[in-house]
């Protein structure tokens, strides 16, 4: 497939809310793995707070054009795409100054429209930390919504909060003003009678059955996926299954478990050298696991855990 074909890309948003889970590492190397399989990939660094770093991880000098130039209407989206050392992988660098508090609704809408129109096989969005409305909108806009968790005591809790924010954001966009007030009370924790998003949806169903029905229907194609990163013990592979259980119980969603990535101290070596891990250490277990995840992204199948 050539760049500029008439086939729209499959979009993947890599999120999780909490920093330090390895979202950027995963986004970059998943992009490399998909490119190795002959796919045309666009990688977007969606850090708009001035901390964009994917270009550094790829060994690319300070970009002359970033997403900022598109948002300021100084360039088209295709003009801010950078070639990378990886054949088939192109990068749109995040902002090098803080734009997170300055974006207008029209600019956000224009960006989402431009991303939807990109011509590639896969578009990978490396979302920033936190649960800002725009981060959640980008997550919701993707066809595959990937949550990254690590084997820490707070991992599932942090992933739950991020997904809860996205879930309520999506529900709110479908509701009228009265229902939105109910959602906002639940989101801020001011309604103790609603403990889970699924309970909130059940309450809304009694007030506005049409909205609840449309949202339940949208959940069927939600496209949620989970990846466990920095795994140190074999039994931690089950964390992906634990996350699936949480999602079914509290959200009514059954995500795909795409796989796990073991902890490897060589990850920091590759980062310091400005080289994608898959290029620097192509024969390691980490590289094999990422390639397996890439294959499951393409096939739509989940990993079997014994």
C-alpha positions in Angstrom: 0.0 0.0 0.0 1.3 3.5 -0.9 1.0 6.6 1.2 -2.1 8.6 0.1 -4.2 5.6 -0.9 -8.0 5.8 -0.5 -8.1 3.5 2.5 -8.8 5.1 5.9 -6.6 4.1 8.8 -7.5 2.0 11.8 -6.9 4.2 14.8 -5.5 3.0 18.1 -5.3 5.2 21.2 -2.8 4.2 23.9 -4.0 5.5 27.2 -4.3 4.7 30.9 -4.4 8.0 32.7 -1.3 7.5 34.9 2.2 8.4 33.8 5.0 5.9 33.9 3.2 2.9 32.6 5.2 2.9 29.4 2.5 4.2 27.0 5.0 6.0 24.8 7.4 3.0 24.7 4.5 0.8 23.7 3.1 3.2 21.1 6.5 3.6 19.4 7.4 0.0 19.3 4.0 -1.2 18.4 4.3 1.2 15.4 7.6 -0.3 14.5 6.2 -3.9 14.8 3.3 -3.0 12.5 5.7 -1.3 10.0 7.8 -4.5 10.0 4.7 -6.4 9.0 4.4 -4.2 5.9 1.8 -1.7 7.3 1.9 2.0 6.8 1.7 3.6 10.2 1.4 7.2 11.4 2.4 7.8 15.1 1.0 10.9 16.8 2.4 12.3 20.0 -0.6 13.9 21.6 1.3 15.6 24.4 0.1 19.2 24.1 1.7 20.3 27.4 5.1 20.9 25.9 6.5 17.5 26.9 6.5 15.7 23.5 9.3 13.1 23.4 8.5 10.5 20.7 10.9 12.3 18.3 13.7 11.9 20.9 12.9 8.1 21.3 13.3 7.8 17.5 16.6 9.7 17.4 15.0 12.6 15.4 16.4 16.1 16.1 14.1 18.9 17.4 11.3 18.9 14.8 10.8 22.0 12.7 7.1 21.3 12.4 4.8 19.8 15.0 1.1 19.4 15.7 1.2 23.1 16.9 1.7 24.3 13.3 -1.4 22.4 12.2 -3.4 23.7 15.1 -2.4 27.3 14.2 -3.3 26.7 10.6 0.3 27.2 9.5 0.5 23.8 7.8 -1.8 20.9 6.7 -1.7 17.7 8.7 0.3 15.9 6.0 2.9 18.7 6.1 3.7 18.1 9.8 4.3 14.3 9.3 8.0 13.4 9.7 9.9 10.5 8.1 11.5 8.3 10.6 14.4 5.7 10.5 11.8 3.0 10.3 10.5 2.3 6.8 6.7 2.6 6.8 6.5 4.6 10.0 5.9 8.4 10.1 5.6 10.7 13.1 3.5 13.7 14.0 5.4 15.3 16.9 3.5 16.7 19.8 3.7 20.4 20.9 7.0 21.7 22.2 5.2 24.5 24.1 2.2 24.2 26.4 -1.0 24.3 24.4 -3.2 22.2 26.7 -5.0 25.2 28.2 -5.2 27.2 25.0 -7.0 25.0 22.5 -10.4 26.1 21.4 -13.3 23.8 20.6 -12.9 24.5 16.9 -9.3 23.5 16.9 -9.9 20.3 18.7 -12.7 19.4 16.3 -10.5 20.3 13.3 -7.8 18.0 14.6 -10.1 15.1 15.1 -11.5 15.5 11.6 -8.0 15.6 10.1 -6.9 12.5 11.9 -10.0 10.6 10.7 -9.1 11.5 7.1 -5.5 10.4 7.3 -4.5 7.8 4.7 -2.5 4.9 6.3 -3.1 1.4 7.6 -2.8 2.4 11.2 -2.9 5.6 13.2 -1.4 5.3 16.7 -2.3 8.0 19.3 0.1 8.3 22.2 -2.1 10.0 24.8 -0.7 12.1 27.6 -1.2 11.4 31.2 -4.4 12.5 33.0 -8.0 12.6 32.2 -8.5 16.0 30.6 -11.6 16.2 28.4 -9.6 16.4 25.2 -7.5 13.3 26.1 -10.8 11.4 26.8 -12.2 12.6 23.5 -9.2 11.4 21.6 -9.4 8.0 23.4 -13.1 7.8 22.5 -12.5 8.7 18.9 -10.2 5.7 18.3 -11.5 2.4 16.9 -9.2 0.4 19.3 -8.9 1.9 22.8 -5.8 0.4 24.4 -5.4 0.7 28.2 -1.9 0.0 29.6 -1.6 -1.3 33.1 1.4 -2.3 35.2 1.7 -4.9 38.0 1.5 -2.4 40.8 -1.0 -2.2 43.6 -2.7 0.9 42.1 -2.6 -0.2 38.5 -6.1 -1.5 38.1 -7.5 1.4 40.2 -5.8 4.0 38.0 -6.9 2.3 34.8 -10.4 2.1 36.2 -10.5 5.8 36.9 -9.3 6.6 33.4 -11.8 4.3 31.8 -14.6 5.6 34.1 -13.8 9.1 32.9 -14.0 8.0 29.2 -17.2 6.1 29.8 -19.0 9.0 31.5 -17.6 11.4 28.9 -19.1 9.3 26.1 -22.4 8.9 27.9 -22.6 12.6 28.6 -22.2 13.5 24.9 -25.4 11.5 24.1 -27.5 13.0 26.9 -29.7 16.1 27.3 -29.0 18.7 29.9 -31.0 17.1 32.7 -29.3 13.7 32.3 -25.9 15.5 32.1 -26.4 16.9 35.6 -27.0 13.4 36.9 -23.8 12.2 35.1 -21.8 15.2 36.5 -22.9 14.4 40.1 -21.7 10.8 39.6 -18.4 11.9 38.0 -17.5 14.2 40.8 -18.6 11.6 43.5 -21.4 13.8 44.9 -24.0 11.1 44.4 -23.1 8.3 46.9 -26.0 6.2 45.7 -24.3 5.5 42.3 -21.2 3.4 42.9 -20.4 2.2 39.4 -20.8 3.5 35.8 -23.1 0.4 35.1 -25.4 1.4 38.0 -25.5 5.0 36.6 -26.5 3.7 33.2 -29.3 1.6 34.9 -30.6 4.7 36.6 -30.6 6.7 33.4 -32.4 3.9 31.7 -35.4 4.6 34.0 -35.3 8.3 33.1 -34.4 8.3 29.5 -34.6 4.9 28.0 -33.7 6.1 24.5 -30.4 7.6 25.5 -29.5 4.5 27.6 -30.3 2.2 24.8 -28.2 4.1 22.3 -25.3 4.1 24.7 -25.6 0.4 25.4 -25.6 -0.2 21.6 -22.4 1.9 21.2 -20.7 -0.2 23.9 -20.9 -3.2 21.6 -18.3 -1.7 19.3 -16.3 0.1 22.0 -13.1 -1.7 20.9 -11.5 -1.7 24.4 -8.1 -3.6 24.7 -5.7 -4.1 27.6 -1.9 -4.7 27.7 0.1 -5.5 30.8 3.5 -3.8 30.8 6.7 -4.3 32.9 5.7 -7.8 34.0 8.3 -9.3 36.4 6.6 -12.6 37.4 4.7 -15.2 35.4 1.6 -15.0 37.5 1.3 -11.3 36.7 0.1 -12.2 33.3 -3.3 -12.8 35.0 -3.6 -9.0 35.6 -5.0 -8.7 32.1 -7.7 -11.1 33.0 -8.4 -9.2 36.2 -8.9 -6.1 34.2 -11.3 -7.9 31.9 -13.3 -8.9 35.0 -13.4 -5.3 36.3 -14.6 -4.0 32.9 -17.4 -6.6 32.6 -18.6 -5.9 36.2 -18.5 -2.2 36.3 -18.8 -1.1 32.6 -20.6 -3.9 30.8 -17.6 -4.1 28.4 -15.5 -7.2 27.6 -12.0 -6.0 26.4 -9.5 -7.9 24.4 -6.4 -8.9 26.3 -3.7 -8.2 23.6 -0.8 -9.5 25.7 1.9 -8.6 28.1 5.5 -7.1 27.9 8.1 -8.3 30.5 10.3 -5.9 32.4 13.7 -5.5 30.8 16.4 -3.1 32.0 17.6 -2.8 28.4 14.5 -0.7 27.7 16.2 2.3 29.4 19.3 1.7 27.3 17.4 1.9 24.0 15.6 5.1 25.3 18.9 6.7 26.1 20.3 5.9 22.7 17.3 7.3 20.9 16.6 4.0 19.2 13.3 2.0 19.1 13.7 -1.1 21.3 12.7 -3.4 18.4 15.6 -2.1 16.4 18.1 -2.1 19.2 17.2 -5.5 20.7 15.2 -7.3 18.0 15.7 -10.8 19.5 14.7 -10.3 23.1 11.5 -11.6 24.8 10.2 -8.0 25.0 10.6 -7.6 21.2 8.8 -11.0 20.6 5.9 -10.0 22.9 5.4 -6.7 21.1 5.4 -8.4 17.7 2.8 -10.8 19.1 0.7 -7.9 20.2 1.0 -6.3 16.7 -0.2 -9.5 15.2 -3.2 -9.6 17.5 -4.0 -6.0 16.7 -4.2 -7.0 13.0 -6.1 -10.2 13.6 -8.5 -8.9 16.3 -7.8 -11.9 18.5 -6.8 -11.9 22.2 -4.0 -13.6 23.9 -4.7 -17.0 25.6 -3.4 -17.1 29.2 -2.9 -20.5 30.7 
